Amino acid sequence: MGRLSQADLVFGYGSLAHDLLVEPAVGRLYGYRRTFGVAADNSLAIPGYKRFRSPVDGSFPDVYVAFLDLLDDPAGVVNGVLAAVDPATLADLDRRERNYDRVEVTSAIDSAPAGRVWAYIGSPDGRDRFQAGKAAGSLVVQRAYLDRVHDAFCRLGEAEHDHFLATSDLDGIPVADLERVDLPPDDSAP
């Protein structure tokens, strides 16, 4: 894997692990466990964000779409990828990861290189939407999202995929075949 030397790195433990696979290094984050814990409300069309459409009838189902999150767990160890990012990329990730807060986790990373390590951890609003979807019985995981996450860890090798499975709570939420639709930004905003 690539050598890390930049001042800022991102720890990807879900879909970001897939997106950061250009020259990442495998890392371990201590004190957390991986689970589904944030969600997007698919009933809302937010300019510049995303929605999920049924490939069968083209409708936008009234569901909450769940994504992976990290929860505090003193005995937990989560694997993922560490990738160096420049300030522009970090700003882009901050905009993309709307359900998360960027949190410095440098001291919880094994063999962390020089610099700061960031992880995107569920925001209170993202976690509230997850709980609302769970309470309503309308929480789903997009199959393509789950497949991308598995693909990332498989590409890191069998041992890393096995560790991913062993350190993740992935069961209990229905998987749905939904197509992601990126919504255009609201051009009327000042």
Secondary structure, 3 states (H helix, E strand, C coil): CCCCCCCEEEEECCHHHHHCCCCCEEEEEEEEEEEEEEEEECCCCCCCCEEEECCCCCCCCCCEEEEEEEEEEEEEEEEEEEEECCHHHHHHHHHHCCCEEEEECHHHECCCCCCEEEEEEECHHHHHHHHHHHHHCCEEEEHHHHHHHHHHHHHCCHHHHHHHHHCEECCCCCEECCEEEECCCCCCCC
